[in-house]
Every structure is written in C-alpha cells, then in structure tokens.
C-alpha cells in the first residue's frame, strides 16, 4: 500500500526517459500489483508485466527479459528469498536489478534479501516518489551496464571503457568529478602504496593527468586492499595537494570484485556540496562491481584480438615461406634451364631480366614475412572508431543494440569513413531519441559498397513529421558519394534505414 502523503504528483513522467524499459512486478496481492502498475505507468514506463504467482517467475523471465524485477518477500507457495535464488541463477551472466518491496520492516529481512541478490529494498506502505527514485536509479545502473557491455563487446579498448565508467559514475549519483586510479607500480601492485590516475572527467578533468596519489592508511587503501566501499567528507584526506576547488565529499569503490581488484573508482563533489548518502554509496558500489566486469572483458577482448591477429600473421608468413617462395624458386630454376637452351641472345637477355625480377620479388616477400612477425599494434583504428561512435550514441538507450561490423573496414577512404560516422550517428539518434525503440539492430558491411542498415521496432515514421532535416542530410550524403538512401516501415511497425555508398567509385 502507499504511505499517506506519498502522492504521485511529482513522479509523473519521472521515468519517461526509460519508457522502453521492461519492468516485471511480482506480488501475491493483486491490489499491490495494480498500484505498482499504475504508479510506474503514470511515471512513464510503457511495458509493465505482472504476476501474482511466484512459481511462474523463472519460466517467464526468459520471455519477458526484464530490465528490472520488483519483488515481494512474503508470498505463499514460494517466498521471495527462494525466488531471488532462482533469479540469481538466471542472471548469472547478465545484470538484472531487483527491487524488493515488502511489509517486513525487520533488519533481518532486508539483510537476507540483499544477501540473496536484491539490489535495493523498500518497505510497505511505501512513498511513491521514493519507489520511483529507486526504480530510476536501478534502471540507470542497468543502462550504464549495457552501455559498458556494448562497448566491450564491440571491441572497445580499455581507455574507451574507462571513459564510459567515469562519466556514468558522475551521472548515476550526481557527482562533479570522477576518476579511476590504479597501483602506480603494476609489477608490485600488492605492495604499492601509491595510486596513479588513469582517466578522469568532470570539474577537475585535465588537472589530475597521471597524478600519483599516496594511499597508505587512507580510505583508498581500504577500498583497494579490502574491497570495501568508502564514503569520505573531504577528498583531501585521500588526494593531498590535488587541484583546488574540487576536493569535497567523495565516494571510493573498488572497481570489480574478488581477488583481482587493482583499481579504485572515485566520485566527488565540489567543496560545500551535500554529502553523499548511504544509498549513493550502495548504488555506486553496485555500478563499480559491474563496471569492473566490463573493464575486464575489454582487456580480455583486446588480448584475444591481438592473439587472433598474431596467429593470422603467423599463418600468412608460414604460407608465404612454405609455398609462395618455393614456387617462385621453381619458376626461376625453370627459366634458367630454358635460357640455357636458347640461341637468340635477345630472348635470353629478356629471360635473364625476368629471373632478376623474380629474385627481387622473393626479397620483398621475405621482408613482408619479417614485418608480419613484428608488432601488430599499428592496426587501423577504423573499426574501433565506428564501434565507439555506436557505443556513445546508444549509451543512454534502454535497449542493448545488436551490432555487426563485417568486411575490410580499414580500406574505407577517410572521407567515406567520415560519412559513415555521421550516418551512424543520425540513424541511431532517430531510433534512440525519437522512435522509443525496445530493439535496435545496426549492421555495417564493407564489400564493393559500404552498407549501413539500422532497424528498430519503435513507433515508426509519423504521418506528418515535424522536421525532416535528419533524413535530408542522409539523402544529401548519399548523393555526394554516388550512393543511395532508403527509409521505410518494417512489418507494420518500426523503421528501417539503409544507406549505401560505393567504396571505390568509378571515375
């Protein structure tokens, strides 16, 4: 039930930004279910799924694929604690936030729920605005997590994922500054008494650079060595001598979890600002744990890609040495035998020239083999740059985009690559900001033509659109490069945009 005085007036449209989110409400009391559905719907959520039988939750989770689960604790036939255990197994490879709403006000109930995997806890009768704020925070964390997961899955490198983390941390809890710090001496991380700032954002961005911070016996030490989130009233207790005007109240959370902790996420406000609440610390700690997984995935992705490139380069070098060079030698020997049998001096001379050219080709191939066995780190950044553009445009989107980038993106001319970035930004913005899509598919293919295909399941194209500047720009860009642009509905709903351009236009 709703607590007296907890009207929904200020909550109307509070969650409009998350209109496409899927919220699953489970409570054995139909009145509570109806109330929560009404509260969420008035606040802007369009997709609210409900059930009064907790036994059906696990079977419905794969079908609903919710972005948030709101769960009662004390229910007949299967209580909330048992449901939480099942949900934890379902979401072991993903992040599904769970908000417990229960009439049990005992500390034991909240401790048990949070230990079982719940991410937040509200007691009945509840204040509507409090519930909406907690729902908003959990959905915000879900969006940030999917953005991080998307960036790492798209091949985003570690610095790109780190920048998403610090910006997301500031947005999540209303900070003015955020940074990530790692042991100054990675080779001796366990004994290190100093941290080095690797990335920062906000009011002190650029002022910290790669500053080295002593952390012995400080809250940062506890956050890193003990894995314990910390709240401090003044960040100068952690970063002595930092830039003036930014060392105010702060939160410090280990980035990740488990024995592999080697970074701290710090979020602060300017001096004189309101202190962070316990709820802020819990929310940031949750985000930092998930962000650490995304960062770890980005590192693994980078290592895997480097190994794949090295393996491919080794294969090419081996094939060149074992097959191509041997065949060229055989052709050279055959030409030498042919030359000895010739009487015409002119023809013999030409064959001698060809043999010399074959020798030069063999030298060039050997040079190429040597280069293939070298450092592959100078690979073209074109694919990563397109991935970064997509990740940035979909960072605030409730749906996780399905992205495929195939073909030799590295061969795209600079001007066509610039068009590709602009097209991706415009088409993705239409789907995310205007179409309110719950599914978004982006396919970029490079062959004889560059093809960018963006499909969503949103509201579709309005009969009388308010403005057409975006699609006009896409048409104009296609015309400039001799390509095409089409836009239309998909199966009666949603929109599909296809933009093409020849990679090597005919003169």
Secondary structure, 3 states (H helix, E strand, C coil): CECCCCCCHHHCCCCHHHCCCEEEEECCCHHHHHHHHHHHHHCCCCEEEEECCHHHHHHHHHHHCCCEEEECCCCCCCCHHHHHHHHHHHCCCCCCEEEEEECCCCHHHHHHHHHCCCCEEEECCECHHHHHHHHHHHHHHHHHHHHHHHHHHCCCCHHHHHHHHHHHHHHHHCCCEEEEEEECCHHHCCCCCEEEEEEEEECCCCCCCCCEEECCCCHHHHHHHCCCCEEECCHHHCCCCCCCCCCCCEEEEECCCCCCCCEEEEEECCCCCCCCCHHHHHHHHHHHHHHHHHHHHHHHHHHHHHHHHHHHHHHHHHHHHHHHHHHHHHHHHHHHHHHHCCCCHHHHHHHHHHHHHHHHHHHHHHHHHHHHCCCHHHCCCHHHHHHHHHHHHCCCCCCCCEEEEEECHHHCCHHHHHHHHHHHHHHHHHHHHHCCCCCEEEEEEECCEEEEEEEECCCCCCCCCCCCHHHHHHHHHHHHCCCEEEEEECCCCCEEEEEEEECCCCC
